[in-house]
């Protein structure tokens, strides 16, 4: 299953949970970490778990607190006794394989797969190991926290290496990677443009922090009519050559080119 978008909603705003679930995002994540201040953690956790236990929405889950915080221990204990089955469990600030593997051992398998965020220098260096944990099926590059950790700015080019590193690590371990949310909520044009840039690097999903961003993310990730037409021509040429190297418009068509064309058609027929 491929997902294009994931929408965050604050865990201390239960009045927004249902609206977020019907905003059109492929996944919804109720946030117990950054969006909730320390005094509200316990109340937010309680309301989030109550919502998840009662809802019929199958695409909504939660982000727990960082594993190096005391709040994570309470989140994990509550999840262990919840009996929930979730589409994912988001784990922020993933740093090492061992901590993710330990959490895997600690939580029941039926709870669901892990969605880990790479958003620190140590996380980036260990990204491939983190993604190698079998329960990790989704990942995200978190540019804002990474910038805070290493002291860089948020310019696109500054994060080119980090994004590309995460793409390689995720691809090796068959983890679907999401790009960082666009934090300038009202600049929807730049949200779409930078989503296209991320797609060009091999990132085919993006997180959002406002419902208005979702349509622009989907638009950026959807293949154009010309891309679909060209993909079909590539596959037809390859099939006509019996799976051998073919020539189309003066260019060689080999298996890697066909794989890219198949990906375009898969996203063009996207249905969740």
N, C-alpha and C positions, 0 to 999 in steps of 0.2 A: 504494500500500500504506500503510495506516494502522497505527501501532503505539501500544499503550497504555502499555507499560512498558519500562524499560531498567534492568538490574541491574548495578551495579559490583561487581567482585571484584578484590582486590589482586594486582598483577602479581608479587609476591614470594611468593605462596601457591599454587603449582601444584597442591597437594593439594586446593584448592577449585575449580579451573577446571571440572572435569566436573560437580561438584555444582551449580555456578552455572548451567551450561548446561541442566540438567534441572529447574530450580527453578520454571519456569512463566512466566518473563519473556519478552516478545516479542523483546527484544534483550538481549544480554549484552556488557558492555564490560570487558575486562581492563585495569586501570589501571597505567600506567607512570609517572604523574605524582605526584599528592599521596600516594598510598598507599605509595610506595616511596622510602626514604631514599637519599641520594646514593651511599653505598658499595655499595648493592645494585642500582643502575640497570643495569649491564652484564649481570649474571647474570639479572635479571628479564627484560630484553629478549630474551635468548637463550632462556629457557624459554618465554616467551610466543609467540615466533615458531615455536618447535618445536611447540608445542601447536596453533597455528593451521594449520600445514602438515599436521599429522597428523589433525586432527579432522574428523568428518563433519558436525558442527553448522554450519548455514548462517546462524545468527543471532548469531554471536559475533565480536567484533573487539577493537580496543584503543584506548586513549587515549594519544597520544604526550605528551611533555613540552612545556612552553610554548615557543613559537617564539623567545622572547627568552632561552632558556637554552642552555648548551652541550650539554646532553643531547639536545635536539631534533635537532641535526645528526646525531648517531649513530643516532637512531631513524629519521630520514628516509633515511639511507644504507642502513640495513639493510632498510628497506621497498622501496627502489628495486631491490635485487638479490634480493628474496624470491620474486618470481613469484606472489605471492598475489593472489587476488581476494576482496575483503571486502565485507560488507554496508554498511560505513561505515568511515571513519577519523575518530575523535574528536579535535578540535583545541581544547585549552583556551585560555582567556584571549584569545580572538580580539579584536584591537584595531583593525585597519584592513583595508580591502578589498585594498590592494596586497599585504600579506603573505599573504593567503589566495590571491590570484591568482598570486603567485609560487610558492607551494607547489603549486598546481594545475599550473603549467608544469613544475615540478620532478619530479613524481611521475607515473608511467604512468597513463593513463586506466583501464586494466584493473584497477588496484588497487581502485577503487570510489569512491563519493561521499563527501562530507565532512559531518561532524556538528560544527558549531561551537558553542562555549559563549560566551555573553555574560555576563561576570562582572566588569566593571570600568566605571568612568565613561566612559573613551574607547570601550570596546566598545559601551556602550549608545548613546552619541551616534552611533556609526558602524554600528549594527545593520542598518539598511536596506541600506547599501552592502555590508556583509559578506554578508548574505543574497542580495544580487544576483548574486554569483558563481555561475554556473550549476551548478557541481559541488556546491554546498551544498544539500542536500536536507533535512537535519535540523538542528535547533538546540535549545539549552537556555538557560534563564535560571538563572544560578548565584548565588543570593542570598547565600550565605555569603561567597564571595570578594568580591562586590560590596560587602557591608557592611564588610568589612575595608578595602576600597579607599577608600570615601567616609567611613567612620567612623560609620555608622548602626547601629541595632539590627536584630534579626531579626523584629520584630513584623510581622504580616501587613500592616497598613495602611501601614507604612513603605515597603513594596515595591510598593504598588499601581500607582504611576506606572510604575516600571521594568517590571513584568510587562506592563502594558497597552501600553507602548511596543514591547516585543518582540513582542507579539501582532500589532500593526499591521504592523511591519516584516516579520514572517514571512508574514503573510497576503498582502501585496503581492507577495511573491516565491515564493509557493507552497512555503514551507518548513514542515515540521511541527515545531511547538514542543513541547518538554518542560519541565515545571516542575522546580525544584530538588529534590534529595532531602530527605526529612524526617530531620533529624539526630538526633532523639530516638527511637531505634530501638524502644524498648519502648512508646511511646505510639501504638499503632496506631489508636486512635479519632481522635486528632488528625491522624494521617497521612491517614485517609480523609476527615475533615472538610475539611482544607485542600486536598485534591485536588478536592473538590467546589467549593470556592471558586475554585480555578484554572480548573476547567471552566467556571464561570459567566463568567469573563473571556475564554474562548475558547482555553484551553490544554487539549488533549485527550490529553495523554500526560504521564507523570511518571517520573523516574528514582528508583531505589531503592538503598539501601546494605545491605539485609538481605532475604533471601528471604521473611521473614514479612510484609513490606510489600506484596508483589506482589498477593496476593489482595484486599487492602483497596483498592489503587489501581484494580484492575479493577472492583471493586464500585462505587467512586465514579464511575467513568467510564461504566458501563453505564446505558443509559436505563431508567427504571422502566417497569412495565407501563402505568401511566397515561400516561406520556410517549409510549410507542409507540402506544397507542390514539388519543391526540389527534393525533399526527403522521399517522396513517392517515386520520383524519377530515379533516384539513386538506387533504391531497392529493386525497382523493375530492371534496371540495367544490370545489376549484380545477379539477379535471378536468371535473366536472359543469358548471362555468361556461364550459367551452371555453377555459380559459386566461385568462379575463377576471377582473376583481376579483370575489370572492365574499364572501358574508356568512355567518359561522359563529358561533353563540352570541353574536350581536350585535357581532362584531368583523370588520373587513375582512381578507380573505385576499388578499395580493398576493405577487408573485414572491419577495421576500426572506423572507417567512414560510414559503413552500413550500420554499425552500432550506434553512431550518433544520429543517423537518420531514423532508426527505430525509436530512439529516445524522443525525438521530435514528434513522431506520430503518437507515441504513448501519451505524451502531455497534451497533444491536440485532442485526443479522445478522453481526456481526463473526466472521471466521474466518481464521486465519493458518496 
